[in-house]
Amino acid sequence: MSKFKIEDSPTFTANVVIDRAGGGKIEVPFVFKYFAQDELYVMQEEWQKRRETASEEVKGRNLSIAELAGMRSELEAGELIEIVESWEFSDAVAEDSMRKFVNAISTNYQNAMEAFTKGLNPARSGN
């Protein structure tokens, strides 16, 4: 009789809906890193701290919309770098390609995070 492992696989695949200019959409397979709940919560707390720190840094400064968007893109790209193992784009996952990804269309970050979260949820729905 075979025995099951308690631990999940270190990665899982989920399709990310990518909005394209002009109204088209494509589904791109992403391989996400798996995180146990305790690891995920620690990582999300760190992301929140980074966002709070960035918010504090801009208080009282007269930044342009482009500067604020650039800061947001850096935060979003950094978060995705931590959870994306690979993807089916021609560019390899790297800091530059992730910045390019989040800057291409405003919904890319949100759609990738949604796919990541949905990919984790089915496994956790019974817990």
C-alpha positions as CSV (number, residue, x, y, z in Angstrom):
1,M,0.0,0.0,0.0
2,S,1.5,3.4,-0.9
3,K,1.7,6.2,1.5
4,F,1.0,9.8,0.9
5,K,3.3,12.6,1.8
6,I,2.0,15.4,4.0
7,E,4.1,18.0,2.3
8,D,2.9,19.6,-0.9
9,S,4.9,19.8,-4.1
10,P,7.3,22.8,-4.0
11,T,5.6,24.4,-7.0
12,F,2.2,24.4,-8.8
13,T,1.0,25.6,-12.2
14,A,-1.8,28.1,-12.8
15,N,-2.9,30.0,-15.8
16,V,-2.7,33.8,-15.5
17,V,-5.1,35.8,-17.7
18,I,-3.1,38.5,-19.4
19,D,-5.0,41.5,-20.8
20,R,-3.6,42.7,-24.0
21,A,-3.8,46.2,-25.5
22,G,-6.9,46.4,-27.7
23,G,-9.0,44.2,-25.5
24,G,-7.6,40.7,-26.2
25,K,-6.7,38.3,-23.5
26,I,-4.3,35.4,-23.3
27,E,-3.8,32.7,-20.7
28,V,-0.2,32.2,-19.8
29,P,0.9,29.2,-17.6
30,F,2.9,30.3,-14.6
31,V,4.7,28.0,-12.2
32,F,4.3,29.4,-8.7
33,K,6.3,28.5,-5.6
34,Y,4.2,26.8,-3.0
35,F,4.2,28.2,0.5
36,A,2.7,26.7,3.6
37,Q,0.3,28.9,5.5
38,D,2.8,30.0,8.1
39,E,5.4,30.9,5.4
40,L,2.8,32.7,3.4
41,Y,1.7,34.9,6.3
42,V,5.2,35.9,7.1
43,M,5.9,36.8,3.5
44,Q,2.7,38.8,3.3
45,E,3.5,40.7,6.5
46,E,6.9,41.6,5.0
47,W,5.2,42.8,1.8
48,Q,2.9,45.0,4.0
49,K,5.9,46.4,5.9
50,R,7.6,47.3,2.5
51,R,4.5,49.1,1.4
52,E,4.1,51.0,4.7
53,T,7.8,52.0,4.5
54,A,7.4,53.2,0.9
55,S,4.3,55.1,1.9
56,E,6.2,56.8,4.8
57,E,9.0,57.7,2.4
58,V,6.8,59.6,0.1
59,K,4.9,61.6,2.7
60,G,5.5,65.3,2.3
61,R,7.4,64.8,-0.9
62,N,6.0,66.2,-4.2
63,L,6.4,63.1,-6.4
64,S,5.1,62.9,-9.9
65,I,2.6,60.3,-11.0
66,A,5.4,58.5,-12.9
67,E,7.6,58.4,-9.8
68,L,4.7,57.0,-7.7
69,A,3.9,54.4,-10.4
70,G,7.5,53.4,-10.6
71,M,7.6,52.8,-6.8
72,R,4.4,50.8,-7.0
73,S,5.8,48.7,-9.9
74,E,9.0,48.0,-8.0
75,L,7.0,46.7,-5.0
76,E,4.8,44.6,-7.2
77,A,7.6,43.2,-9.3
78,G,9.5,42.3,-6.1
79,E,6.5,40.4,-4.7
80,L,6.0,38.5,-7.9
81,I,9.7,37.6,-8.1
82,E,9.3,35.9,-4.7
83,I,6.4,33.6,-5.8
84,V,7.0,33.0,-9.6
85,E,9.3,30.1,-10.4
86,S,8.8,30.3,-14.2
87,W,6.3,31.2,-16.9
88,E,5.6,30.6,-20.6
89,F,6.8,34.0,-21.8
90,S,9.9,34.2,-24.0
91,D,11.7,36.2,-21.4
92,A,13.0,34.3,-18.4
93,V,11.7,35.3,-14.9
94,A,14.1,38.0,-13.7
95,E,13.8,41.4,-12.1
96,D,13.9,43.3,-15.4
97,S,11.3,41.0,-17.1
98,M,9.1,41.2,-14.0
99,R,9.2,45.0,-14.1
100,K,8.3,44.8,-17.8
101,F,5.4,42.5,-17.0
102,V,3.9,44.7,-14.3
103,N,4.4,47.8,-16.4
104,A,2.9,46.4,-19.6
105,I,-0.8,46.4,-18.5
106,S,-2.1,47.6,-15.1
107,T,-4.0,44.4,-14.4
108,N,-1.0,42.0,-14.8
109,Y,0.0,42.1,-11.1
110,Q,-3.5,41.7,-9.9
111,N,-4.2,38.8,-12.2
112,A,-1.0,37.0,-11.3
113,M,-1.7,37.3,-7.6
114,E,-5.3,36.1,-8.1
115,A,-4.0,33.0,-10.0
116,F,-1.5,32.4,-7.2
117,T,-4.1,32.7,-4.5
118,K,-6.7,30.5,-6.3
119,G,-4.0,27.9,-6.9
120,L,-3.4,27.7,-3.2
121,N,-7.0,27.8,-2.1
122,P,-8.3,24.5,-3.5
123,A,-5.7,22.7,-1.5
124,R,-6.6,24.5,1.6
125,S,-10.4,24.5,1.3
126,G,-10.7,21.3,3.4
127,N,-8.4,22.5,6.1
